[in-house]
Amino acid sequence: MDTYRKTVLDNGVRLVSERLPQAFSVTVGLWLDVGSRDEEPALSGASHFIEHMAFKGTERRSPLDIAREIDRLGGQANAFTTKENTCYHARALSRRLAELCDLLTDLLLRPTFDPAELERERQVILQEISMQEDTPDELVHVLFSRNFWPGHPLGRPVLGSPQSVRALDRTAILDYLRRHYRPQGLIVAVVGDVDHDRLVELAADPLGSLPPADQRPPRRPPTPAAGLHVVPRDLEQVHLVLGQPAPSAVDRERFTAALLNLILGGGMSSRLFQEVRERRGLAYSVYSFLNTYSDSGLLGIYLAVAPSRAREALKVVRAELARLAAEPVSETELAHAKENLTGSILLAAENPEQRMARLARNELHFGRYVPLEEVVEKIEAVTAAEVSELAARLLDPQVLSVTALGPADPDELAAEMAA
């Protein structure tokens, strides 16, 4: 615990660091509690657009200057946008901490949004959306989210739509940035060979001078919608996503849900993989996934099958869901899931970028440092009865949402859903 330190600047910016004495590098992340779920429909894709434009020139650096500086540092720098967060991050040798902080704060605070660069990047983002449209195993997840959370920003894609991205202008983007990039929602997370006092010195000037902004309105939790949605497409396979509500990222049952996900379809020994692929040969790719947000969650299943076997696949998956909801989870199954989950968390902790992200997300969700030992202890404390009880509550066929992309027969799938 003595390797972790936290400082809060007067304007609300939070600086959190975890010192790893054995490291040669530092990994720095500037995290903002803003993402695509904070966008109005007309501004869909704005958060992602802003993240792209950060690397297209600042008041002090041209796009070429930025690229050259990243190369000169001998490290790496990038950014990403999710439905709830935006992050600018970089990694280099620890002696480069000052330069990393200067570069990242410049990208965050002083992008110029040059009109010519903005138009060029608009075309890049439109191509990114087109790539997603041409990738059915990605597109089906976008379509599913839209159907699962209709009319809610969590249901819209992070990239936005072609229509919204074409309509975004410089004035609207700058106004969105001013309203949502607030110091109270900014976290600087640093992991590696870092001196926390030095970090505070480096960040106090550029970030401490930011004026506090008004609190944004509270986020509105989504309301999931059940049902079947078939999207015809001339493909070789039918891509299916099934989903139901799940605990949020801060829910006390989050570890129980993570174990349930692993038992259902989180690996090669999972129930879905064994039944759908190994025993029946219905699909090459089949898995379950758990998406968690600050106030909601989703337990989903993906698989791709031959059109002639789509109804059979849906029947088998629904049967596995019913079995998991009705029959107790075995102690052996639970023990294997615990080993899997604990192992993945501890292995991720050896990756500096993953460790930095974990540091930031714990601050965002819980406002504190969460030791790995505490996480492992909570995972080990989950009982088979708790997993079975959660499965019985979550895996309700009445709240199942299904999206099918490809040459599926809507009547056949509807008949199976009604069976």
Residue pairs with C-beta under 8 A, 6 or more apart in sequence:
1 369
1 371
3 18
3 19
3 20
3 21
4 16
4 17
4 18
4 19
4 369
5 16
5 17
5 19
5 196
6 14
6 15
6 16
6 17
6 363
6 369
7 14
7 15
7 196
7 200
8 14
8 15
9 15
9 183
9 203
9 204
9 207
9 208
10 208
11 183
11 184
11 207
11 208
11 209
11 210
11 211
11 212
12 182
12 183
12 184
12 185
12 186
12 212
13 183
13 184
13 186
13 187
13 188
13 203
13 207
13 208
13 210
14 186
14 187
14 188
14 363
15 187
15 188
15 190
15 196
15 199
15 200
15 203
16 187
16 188
16 189
16 190
16 359
16 360
16 363
16 369
17 189
17 190
17 191
17 194
17 196
17 199
17 359
18 190
18 191
18 194
18 355
18 359
18 369
19 192
19 193
19 194
19 195
19 196
20 191
20 192
20 193
20 352
20 355
21 193
23 94
23 191
23 192
23 193
23 352
24 93
24 94
24 192
24 193
25 75
25 91
25 92
25 93
25 94
25 192
25 193
25 352
26 91
26 92
26 93
26 94
26 96
26 97
26 100
26 190
26 191
26 192
26 193
26 194
27 89
27 90
27 91
27 190
27 191
27 192
27 352
27 353
27 355
27 356
28 89
28 90
28 91
28 97
28 100
28 101
28 104
28 188
28 189
28 190
28 356
29 87
29 88
29 89
29 187
29 188
29 189
29 190
29 356
29 357
29 360
30 87
30 88
30 89
30 104
30 105
30 108
30 186
30 187
30 188
31 85
31 86
31 87
31 186
31 187
31 188
31 189
31 360
31 364
32 85
32 86
32 87
32 180
32 181
32 182
32 185
32 186
32 187
33 84
33 85
33 185
33 187
33 364
34 47
34 84
34 85
34 86
34 180
34 181
34 185
35 47
35 81
35 82
35 83
35 84
35 85
35 86
35 158
36 44
36 45
36 47
36 48
36 81
36 82
36 83
36 153
36 156
36 157
36 158
36 160
37 83
37 84
37 152
37 153
37 154
37 219
37 293
38 47
38 153
38 180
38 216
38 219
39 45
39 46
39 47
39 153
39 156
39 160
39 176
41 153
41 156
41 164
42 164
42 167
42 172
43 164
43 168
43 172
43 176
44 153
44 156
44 157
44 160
44 161
44 164
44 165
45 125
45 157
45 158
45 159
45 160
45 161
45 164
45 165
45 168
46 160
46 168
46 172
46 173
46 176
47 81
47 86
47 158
47 176
47 180
48 81
48 125
48 158
48 159
48 160
49 121
49 122
49 125
49 160
49 165
49 168
49 173
50 86
50 111
50 173
50 176
50 177
51 79
51 80
51 81
51 86
51 88
52 79
52 121
52 124
52 125
53 111
53 113
53 117
53 118
53 121
53 173
54 79
54 88
54 107
54 108
54 111
55 63
55 66
55 67
55 79
55 107
56 63
56 111
56 112
56 113
56 114
56 117
56 118
56 120
56 121
57 63
57 66
57 111
57 112
57 114
57 117
58 66
58 106
58 107
58 110
58 111
58 112
59 106
59 110
59 112
60 106
60 110
61 69
61 103
61 106
63 117
66 103
66 107
69 99
69 103
70 76
70 77
70 90
70 103
73 90
73 92
73 96
73 99
73 100
73 103
74 92
74 93
74 96
75 90
75 91
75 92
75 93
75 96
75 100
76 90
76 91
76 92
77 88
77 89
77 90
77 91
77 100
77 103
77 104
78 88
78 89
78 90
79 86
79 87
79 88
79 89
79 107
80 86
80 87
81 87
81 158
82 158
83 153
83 154
83 158
83 293
84 293
84 294
85 364
87 357
87 360
88 104
88 107
88 108
89 104
89 353
89 356
90 100
90 103
90 104
91 100
91 192
91 352
91 353
92 99
92 100
94 192
94 193
94 194
97 190
97 194
97 198
97 199
97 202
98 202
101 199
101 202
101 203
101 206
102 202
102 206
105 203
105 206
105 207
108 181
109 206
109 207
109 210
113 170
113 173
113 174
115 170
118 170
118 173
122 165
122 166
122 168
125 159
125 160
125 165
126 162
126 165
126 166
128 159
129 157
129 159
129 160
129 161
129 162
129 165
132 138
132 139
132 142
132 157
132 159
133 139
136 233
136 235
136 237
136 239
136 304
136 405
136 406
137 239
137 285
137 302
137 304
139 239
139 405
140 231
140 239
140 240
140 241
140 302
140 403
140 404
140 405
141 241
141 302
142 157
143 229
143 231
143 241
143 403
143 405
144 229
144 241
144 243
144 300
144 401
144 403
145 154
145 155
145 156
145 157
146 155
146 156
146 157
147 155
147 225
147 227
147 229
147 401
147 403
148 155
148 224
148 225
148 243
148 298
148 401
148 403
149 155
149 222
149 223
149 224
149 225
150 225
152 220
152 222
152 223
154 222
154 293
154 296
155 222
159 165
160 168
179 213
179 216
180 216
181 213
182 212
182 213
182 214
182 216
183 207
183 210
183 211
183 212
183 213
184 212
184 213
184 215
185 216
186 207
186 210
187 360
187 363
187 364
188 199
188 203
188 207
189 356
189 357
189 359
189 360
189 363
190 199
190 356
191 352
191 355
191 356
191 359
192 352
219 294
219 295
221 295
221 296
222 296
224 244
224 245
224 298
224 399
224 401
225 401
226 398
226 399
226 400
226 401
227 401
227 402
228 402
228 403
228 404
228 410
228 413
228 414
228 417
229 401
229 402
229 403
229 404
230 403
230 404
230 408
230 410
230 413
231 403
231 404
231 405
231 406
232 406
232 407
232 408
233 405
233 406
233 407
234 407
235 405
235 406
235 407
237 304
237 305
237 306
237 307
237 406
238 304
238 305
238 306
238 307
238 310
238 404
238 405
238 406
238 407
238 408
239 302
239 303
239 304
239 404
239 405
239 406
240 301
240 302
240 303
240 304
240 305
240 310
240 313
240 314
240 317
240 402
240 403
240 404
240 405
241 300
241 301
241 302
241 402
241 403
242 300
242 301
242 314
242 317
242 400
242 401
242 402
243 298
243 299
243 300
243 301
243 400
243 401
244 298
244 299
244 300
244 394
244 395
244 396
244 399
244 400
244 401
245 296
245 297
245 298
245 299
245 394
245 399
246 257
246 290
246 291
246 292
246 297
246 298
246 299
246 394
247 253
247 254
247 256
247 257
247 292
247 297
247 390
248 254
248 292
248 293
248 294
248 295
248 296
248 297
249 292
249 293
249 294
249 297
249 361
249 365
250 294
250 365
250 366
251 257
251 292
251 297
253 386
253 390
254 292
254 297
255 341
255 375
255 378
255 379
255 382
256 382
256 386
256 387
256 390
257 290
257 292
257 297
257 299
257 390
257 394
258 290
258 341
258 379
259 334
259 337
259 338
259 341
259 379
259 382
259 387
260 299
260 324
260 387
260 390
260 391
260 394
261 288
261 289
261 290
261 299
262 270
262 337
262 340
262 341
263 270
263 271
263 324
263 329
263 333
263 334
263 337
263 387
264 270
264 271
264 272
264 288
264 299
264 301
264 320
264 321
264 324
265 271
265 272
265 273
265 286
265 287
265 288
265 289
265 301
266 287
266 288
266 337
266 340
267 273
267 340
269 336
270 287
270 288
271 320
271 323
271 324
272 286
272 287
272 288
272 301
272 303
272 317
272 320
273 286
273 287
275 316
275 320
276 282
276 283
276 286
276 303
276 313
276 316
276 317
276 320
277 283
277 284
277 286
280 316
282 303
282 305
282 309
282 312
282 313
282 316
283 303
283 304
283 305
283 313
284 304
285 302
285 303
285 304
286 301
286 302
286 303
287 301
287 302
287 303
288 299
288 300
288 301
288 302
289 299
289 300
289 301
289 302
290 297
290 298
290 299
290 300
291 297
291 298
291 300
292 298
294 364
294 365
299 394
301 317
303 313
303 317
305 312
305 313
307 406
307 407
307 408
307 409
310 404
310 408
310 409
310 412
310 413
311 409
311 412
311 413
311 415
311 416
314 402
314 413
314 416
314 417
315 416
315 419
318 397
318 400
318 416
321 395
321 397
321 400
322 395
322 397
324 391
324 395
325 391
325 392
325 394
325 395
325 396
326 392
327 388
328 384
328 385
328 388
329 384
329 387
329 388
329 391
330 384
331 384
333 384
334 382
334 383
334 384
334 387
338 379
338 380
338 382
341 379
342 376
342 379
342 380
345 372
345 375
345 376
345 379
346 372
346 376
348 354
348 355
348 358
349 355
349 358
349 372
359 369
362 368
362 369
362 370
363 369
400 417
402 413
402 417
404 413
